[in-house]
């Protein structure tokens, strides 16, 4: 049975418009609904139906182990970092997990530090790698002595934060003049995601969700909505690149920006 919740009457979390329309649904009863703003194109999840921000396991894996697939997957963003910044630039990674990217960057001569919500992971990285990682929420984090950085990195963090404007403004505060933000997040206009939404709308595909499922993404971006967010919060979009963890797909996405994940670089403006 499909549930019919009350109409969504909240303003867009990016531009404040009330011009939103139902974009897609999740859940076995279509109870979780995502609305797209016709003005800025941001996809807003209806938070009234619940959110799960605790579904990611706190598992530490050795960031020095080159054989681990999870470590190998960090090479793409590390190469992007090397393209846009050079040692000894200072880096802060928000949500650094087990510290693989910080390990690669430190080994190459960057000055590195991290923030991690999990005290366990923060302590593990400090102990294993000697990298300064604090357990803190970056939205309220205030570094000692007003430290700022050349690069702030977020990997699949931004889409989970209800207030994307406050998040980008905080990133800006953490950056030095002309500093850059390097981010990864889903591209809601990726062709495969669009195809899956079409199948679901036509009932040709019905995903079976776990009984305790709740969405984790709050805001979902396309290029238009993210560029608007960047400009609104004092950034210039320098790079928007679809990527894949599979070599053939990644090669294709260099020329056709149709993938469901993007890696972006924004630069702090004056």
C-alpha positions as CSV (number, residue, x, y, z in Angstrom):
1,X,0.0,0.0,0.0
2,X,1.3,3.5,-0.9
3,X,1.1,6.1,1.8
4,X,-0.1,9.6,0.9
5,X,1.6,12.0,3.3
6,X,0.5,15.7,3.5
7,X,1.7,18.0,0.8
8,X,5.2,19.3,1.2
9,X,5.0,22.9,2.2
10,X,8.6,23.7,3.3
11,X,10.8,26.2,1.4
12,X,13.8,25.0,-0.7
13,X,16.8,24.7,1.6
14,X,19.0,26.5,-0.9
15,X,17.0,29.3,-2.5
16,X,13.9,29.6,-0.2
17,X,11.5,29.0,-3.1
18,X,8.2,27.2,-2.5
19,X,8.1,26.1,-6.1
20,X,8.9,22.4,-5.4
21,X,7.5,19.3,-7.0
22,X,7.7,15.6,-6.2
23,X,10.8,14.2,-7.9
24,X,11.0,10.6,-6.6
25,X,10.1,8.3,-3.7
26,X,11.8,5.7,-1.6
27,X,10.6,3.0,0.8
28,X,8.4,0.0,0.4
29,X,5.3,2.1,0.8
30,X,6.7,5.2,-1.0
31,X,6.8,6.9,2.3
32,X,10.1,8.8,1.8
33,X,9.7,11.6,-0.6
34,X,12.2,13.9,-2.4
35,X,11.1,17.2,-3.9
36,X,12.9,19.2,-6.6
37,X,13.0,22.9,-6.6
38,X,12.0,24.3,-10.0
39,X,14.0,27.5,-9.4
40,X,17.4,26.2,-8.3
41,X,17.1,22.4,-9.1
42,X,18.1,21.3,-5.6
43,X,16.5,18.0,-4.5
44,X,15.1,18.4,-1.0
45,X,14.3,15.3,1.1
46,X,11.2,15.7,3.4
47,X,12.9,15.4,6.8
48,X,9.5,15.0,8.5
49,X,9.5,11.3,7.6
50,X,12.8,10.5,9.4
51,X,16.5,10.4,8.7
52,X,19.3,7.9,9.3
53,X,22.7,9.4,9.9
54,X,24.1,6.5,11.9
55,X,24.2,3.7,9.3
56,X,27.9,3.9,8.5
57,X,30.0,1.4,10.5
58,X,32.9,2.6,12.6
59,X,35.5,0.1,11.2
60,X,39.1,1.0,11.1
61,X,41.2,-0.5,8.3
62,X,45.0,0.0,8.0
63,X,45.4,3.0,5.6
64,X,49.0,1.8,4.9
65,X,47.8,-1.6,3.4
66,X,48.1,-1.2,-0.4
67,X,46.3,-4.5,-1.0
68,X,42.9,-3.3,0.4
69,X,40.4,-2.3,-2.2
70,X,39.0,0.4,0.1
71,X,42.4,2.0,0.1
72,X,42.9,1.7,-3.6
73,X,39.6,3.7,-4.1
74,X,41.3,6.8,-2.6
75,X,43.8,7.1,-5.5
76,X,41.4,9.0,-7.7
77,X,40.7,11.8,-5.2
78,X,44.4,11.9,-4.3
79,X,45.3,12.5,-8.0
80,X,42.7,15.3,-8.1
81,X,44.3,16.8,-5.0
82,X,47.7,16.7,-6.7
83,X,46.3,18.4,-9.8
84,X,44.9,21.4,-7.8
85,X,47.4,21.8,-4.9
86,X,51.0,21.1,-4.4
87,X,53.1,20.3,-1.2
88,X,53.6,21.7,1.3
89,X,50.0,23.0,1.1
90,X,48.0,22.5,4.3
91,X,45.0,20.2,4.2
92,X,42.0,19.6,6.5
93,X,39.8,16.5,5.7
94,X,36.4,16.6,7.2
95,X,35.1,13.0,7.9
96,X,38.5,11.4,7.3
97,X,37.5,7.9,8.4
98,X,40.6,5.6,8.6
99,X,42.8,8.3,7.2
100,X,43.9,6.8,3.9
101,X,43.8,10.1,2.0
102,X,45.6,12.0,4.7
103,X,48.2,9.2,4.7
104,X,48.8,9.6,1.0
105,X,49.0,13.3,1.2
106,X,51.3,13.4,4.2
107,X,53.6,10.9,2.5
108,X,53.8,13.3,-0.5
109,X,54.7,16.3,1.6
110,X,51.4,18.0,2.4
111,X,50.7,19.3,5.9
112,X,47.6,17.3,7.0
113,X,45.0,17.3,9.7
114,X,41.5,15.7,10.0
115,X,38.1,16.0,11.7
116,X,36.1,12.9,12.4
117,X,32.8,12.5,14.3
118,X,33.8,9.0,15.6
119,X,36.2,9.3,18.6
120,X,37.2,5.7,17.8
121,X,38.4,6.5,14.3
122,X,40.0,9.8,15.3
123,X,42.0,8.0,18.0
124,X,42.9,5.2,15.6
125,X,44.3,7.5,13.0
126,X,46.3,9.5,15.6
127,X,47.7,6.3,17.1
128,X,48.6,4.5,13.9
129,X,49.7,7.4,11.7
130,X,50.6,10.2,14.1
131,X,48.3,12.5,12.1
132,X,46.4,15.2,14.2
133,X,42.8,14.2,14.0
134,X,40.1,15.7,16.3
135,X,36.7,14.2,17.1
136,X,34.4,17.1,16.4
137,X,31.5,18.4,14.3
138,X,33.0,20.7,11.8
139,X,29.9,23.0,11.8
140,X,30.8,24.0,15.4
141,X,34.6,23.3,15.3
142,X,36.9,26.2,16.0
143,X,40.6,25.4,15.4
144,X,43.1,26.6,17.9
145,X,44.8,29.9,17.1
146,X,42.4,30.4,14.2
147,X,44.2,28.0,12.0
148,X,43.1,28.0,8.4
149,X,44.0,25.7,5.5
150,X,44.9,25.7,1.8
151,X,42.5,22.8,1.1
152,X,39.4,21.5,2.8
153,X,38.2,18.0,1.7
154,X,34.8,16.4,2.1
155,X,34.1,12.9,0.6
156,X,30.4,12.1,0.5
157,X,29.6,14.3,3.5
158,X,27.8,17.4,2.0
159,X,24.6,15.5,0.9
160,X,24.0,14.3,4.5
161,X,23.9,17.8,6.0
162,X,20.5,19.5,6.4
163,X,21.9,23.1,6.1
164,X,24.1,23.0,3.0
165,X,24.5,26.8,3.2
166,X,25.9,26.8,6.7
167,X,28.2,23.9,5.7
168,X,29.7,25.8,2.8
169,X,30.0,29.0,4.8
170,X,31.9,27.0,7.5
171,X,34.2,25.5,4.9
172,X,34.9,29.0,3.6
173,X,35.8,30.2,7.1
174,X,38.3,27.3,7.4
175,X,40.1,28.2,4.2
176,X,42.9,30.6,3.6
177,X,42.5,33.3,0.9
178,X,42.2,31.7,-2.5
179,X,41.9,28.3,-0.8
180,X,40.0,25.4,-2.4
181,X,37.3,22.9,-1.4
182,X,37.7,19.4,-2.9
183,X,34.4,17.5,-2.6
184,X,32.8,14.3,-3.7
185,X,29.0,13.7,-3.7
186,X,26.3,12.1,-5.8
187,X,25.1,13.7,-9.0
188,X,21.3,13.4,-8.9
189,X,21.2,13.9,-12.7
190,X,23.4,10.9,-13.4
191,X,21.9,8.9,-16.3
192,X,21.7,5.6,-14.4
193,X,19.9,7.2,-11.5
194,X,17.5,8.9,-13.9
195,X,16.9,5.5,-15.6
196,X,16.2,3.8,-12.2
197,X,13.7,6.6,-11.3
198,X,11.9,6.1,-14.6
199,X,11.6,2.3,-14.0
200,X,10.2,2.9,-10.5
201,X,7.7,5.5,-11.7
202,X,6.5,3.0,-14.3
203,X,6.4,0.1,-11.8
204,X,8.9,-1.8,-13.9
205,X,11.4,-2.0,-11.0
206,X,10.5,-2.1,-7.3
207,X,13.4,-2.1,-4.9
208,X,12.9,-4.1,-1.7
209,X,14.0,-1.9,1.3
210,X,15.0,-3.3,4.7
211,X,12.2,-2.9,7.3
212,X,14.2,-0.3,9.3
213,X,15.3,1.7,6.3
214,X,15.4,5.5,6.4
215,X,17.2,7.7,3.9
216,X,20.6,9.3,4.7
217,X,20.7,12.0,2.0
218,X,19.1,15.3,2.8
219,X,20.0,17.4,-0.2
220,X,20.9,16.1,-3.6
221,X,22.8,18.2,-6.1
222,X,23.1,18.6,-9.9
223,X,25.6,21.0,-11.4
224,X,23.2,23.9,-11.5
225,X,22.1,23.6,-7.9
226,X,25.7,23.1,-6.6
227,X,27.1,26.0,-8.6
228,X,24.3,28.2,-7.2
229,X,25.2,27.1,-3.7
230,X,28.9,27.8,-4.3
231,X,28.2,31.3,-5.6
232,X,25.9,32.1,-2.8
233,X,28.5,31.1,-0.1
234,X,31.5,32.9,-1.6
235,X,33.0,30.3,-4.0
236,X,33.8,29.9,-7.7
237,X,33.3,26.5,-9.2
238,X,36.6,25.6,-10.8
239,X,35.9,21.9,-11.7
240,X,32.9,19.6,-12.0
241,X,33.9,16.0,-13.0
242,X,31.9,12.9,-13.0
243,X,33.9,9.9,-11.9
244,X,33.8,6.1,-11.5
245,X,35.8,3.7,-9.4
246,X,36.0,1.5,-12.4
247,X,38.7,2.5,-14.9
248,X,36.6,2.2,-18.1
249,X,33.7,4.2,-16.6
250,X,36.1,6.8,-15.3
251,X,37.6,7.2,-18.7
252,X,34.2,7.6,-20.3
253,X,33.1,10.2,-17.8
254,X,36.1,12.4,-18.7
255,X,34.2,13.2,-21.9
256,X,30.6,12.5,-20.9
257,X,29.6,14.0,-17.5
258,X,26.7,11.4,-17.1
259,X,28.0,9.5,-14.0
260,X,26.1,9.3,-10.7
261,X,29.1,10.6,-8.6
262,X,31.0,13.8,-9.1
263,X,34.3,15.3,-7.8
264,X,34.3,19.1,-7.6
265,X,36.7,21.9,-6.8
266,X,35.5,25.2,-5.6
267,X,37.8,28.2,-4.9
268,X,37.2,30.8,-2.2
269,X,36.6,34.2,-3.7
270,X,37.5,37.6,-2.2
